Amino acid sequence: MKIGFSTGCLHRTHDRISPKTFDIFRKVGCNAIELMWNQLEDIEKIERLSREDFNGFEYVSIHLPRLNESKKDLLTRIEKVHERLRFDAAVLHPDEITDWTFFKNITLPIAIENMDARKINCKNVGDLQKVFQNINVKMTLDVAHVFDNDPSMQLGKELIGAFEKRIAEIHVSGYNYRDLHDPIHLSRQNQILDAIPLIDIPIIIESVCLNEDEARKEFEYISFYLKNRQN
């Protein structure tokens, strides 16, 4: 099982784009990691990273900020970074993109994410099918967003049924327990974990943790729960 954290999970105490932060998740036992690119100006930090900074991780993805045709220069720069680091996926929020033509020639391995209940669209099968008709990309299934839209988790079954072959990555966390993406070992919203399909897809934990100890507990709780489901 490939499982690890988004580097934004310790954003309250640690730099999202720092090898020192990566090392914390490596020591926890992660073999996967997602680089959270939250601020556009952080592109310079990303450009200074090397593949060696991700040693020990079998899966490395990047979560893109909101980008459109007006940010073409940034996309060009991150494509050059991709040539060196070879991201396995580049996660993108699709809800505010109206012209997908701009992205058709992008070399990044884009995986669009299903949105939470606050968003107007890109939350259900019909919404996402419209996107896939415009651009042939992968998908990131966020099971916490599914829970936010439908606590019964029936929506998760529908998304997996429609797009299983497109799903490149799973995002998981508790939701609306303390804030938005929260530790599931505290919320005990195990129905979110139960929605993760039992197939070999990398799992990225997005639970915002207050400190390293909380992150370790979150990793252990989710890993143990999922391994028990497989047995």
Sequence and secondary structure as in RCSB ss.txt:
>XXXX:A:sequence
MKIGFSTGCLHRTHDRISPKTFDIFRKVGCNAIELMWNQLEDIEKIERLSREDFNGFEYVSIHLPRLNESKKDLL
TRIEKVHERLRFDAAVLHPDEITDWTFFKNITLPIAIENMDARKINCKNVGDLQKVFQNINVKMTLDVAHVFDND
PSMQLGKELIGAFEKRIAEIHVSGYNYRDLHDPIHLSRQNQILDAIPLIDIPIIIESVCLNEDEARKEFEYISFY
LKNRQN
>XXXX:A:secstr
  EEEEGGGGTTTS TT HHHHHHHHHHT SEEEEE  SGGGHHHHHT  GGGGTT SEEEEE  S  GGGHHHH
HHHHHHHHHH  SEEEE  TT   GGGGTT  S EEEE   TTSSSSSSHHHHHHHHHH   EEEEEHHHHHHH 
TT HHHHHHHHHHTTTEEEEEE EESSSSSEE HHHH  HHHHHTS SS   EEE    SSHHHHHHHHHHHHHH
HHHHH 
